[in-house]
Structure formats: structure tokens, C-alpha cells
Amino acid sequence: MLQRMITACGQTLVWGEAGGALDQMADAFSSYEQMLGSGGQSFKFGFGGNGAQQYEEFSSAGKEGFNKWIACMNPPMEVFIKSFRAFLEAVYARPARELGYGNWGIKEVQSGLETARFLKMLFPSAKFVFLVRHPLACLTSIKRREWLDRPGDPHALEFYAEHWTRLAGDFHHADFGQLIKYEELVSSTPVQERLGDYLGCVELSNNFKSLNRADWASHNQASLNFLEKRRLLRIAGDQMKNYGYD
């Protein structure tokens, strides 16, 4: 819904989900950062490889650089920053311009705050919206669609409940962007207007009136049973309190 609302403003094309590719890109960048980092510094995937120092020593030695220890040598960090930025611009910005949109964005349901920080590092002026919805509504929707990509999995509820808890916890501590509760977005014109002001989309509130859909069509009207609700509460209960969810 929010993806269509923003795109309907006419200035920004919000692309759909990348299936976890953004998280993988953030991890790849972290790996390069680790290899370039100091050997005594701990990174996400281990200790640094001194690759930046090895690059400096190699380049200073000229053609004799092969005599240096270069096991983890990589190009300077600014090369990776420019390259990752160029890749995303080629994949998203260029096709968006070809379709008549001056700006672009991505809607993702898998990525947390770490990936958002990675994207903010690449694009410091980018706008971020962290959207959170009551987990009971989220899990009910997922159940009605046969647990999406985990059909028949007896632990599907736990998987998605833990996913919601991780993202909701991340977003609760975000020190940039806009944190929006779905329930307020669909019921409050001031919230819609505030979000529109942040995104530079003054038509956002008007778009909501015509584009709002509480759910996409489903022939399955199943709800979470008592035990499923208890399992959800056991996992997500603390984060639910942070958002005022009963």
C-alpha cells in the first residue's frame, strides 16, 4: 500500500522487494570492510585483515610490491563505496528515469536497521520509512497465505514471529528516518501529512483515500487460534509493549 501511495505522487518510483539481496550486499560490503580493517579490530565476520595497510605498502613499493605481504590486500574503501553506489544506481535509478521518475526507492520486508545504515552510508540524503504493523495482523495475513514460503512447516509461526520481533526491535532504535505504525497511517490524516512532508510528497494523504487496501484478496479467512496467539505472544510480547500493542 505505502509503495503505491508514494509512487502515485509521480516523483518517486518505489521498486519492489529484492528477496534479501540488499542484506547480502550489506554483508558483502562488511566483508570488504573487514579485510581492509586493522588486524586487531573485530568486525561482523571476524577480525580485520590489514588489507588497507597492505595496499599502501604494495603501491609504495612499485613493481617490487609482490615482495610484500599482500594476502588480504584490496582496493581502498572509497572504491567499494563508489562501486556499490553505482550498481544500485544502474539497477534502480536509470530504469526509473527511463519510466519518467526523477527519484527511486525500494520496498523491502526482510531488511533491518543494519541494511538501512548501509544504504544511508551510500546515499546520505536518502529518506527512510520504517513501517511496523501489529504482529497479530501480520501473522494472520501470512497464515491465510499458507505461511508463504514455509508451507507445511510446523515452526513457520515462530520463524515469522521472530522476524517481526527482530525488525520491530531494530526500528524502535532507529536514529534516522521516520518510524510509522500502520494502524496510525491508515487512520490519521495528520500522520499521512507528516509522512508526505518528510518525503516531499504533498499528495500522499489524497493518494491514500483512493489507494488504501487493508489486505489483498484471500479466499482463506483463517485466524490464529488460541495456542498460536500464545506462541506469538511468547516471542513478540516485549516488542509489542514498546509499540503499545495489546
Salt bridges, closest charged atoms under 4 A:
GLU17 OE2 - LYS107 NZ 2.67
ASP27 OD1 - LYS44 NZ 2.51
GLU114 OE2 - LYS44 NZ 3.04
ASP153 OD2 - ARG150 NE 3.18
GLU158 OE2 - ARG231 NE 2.75
ASP175 OD1 - ARG117 NH1 3.15
ASP215 OD1 - ARG145 NH2 3.54
GLU228 OE1 - LYS143 NZ 2.78
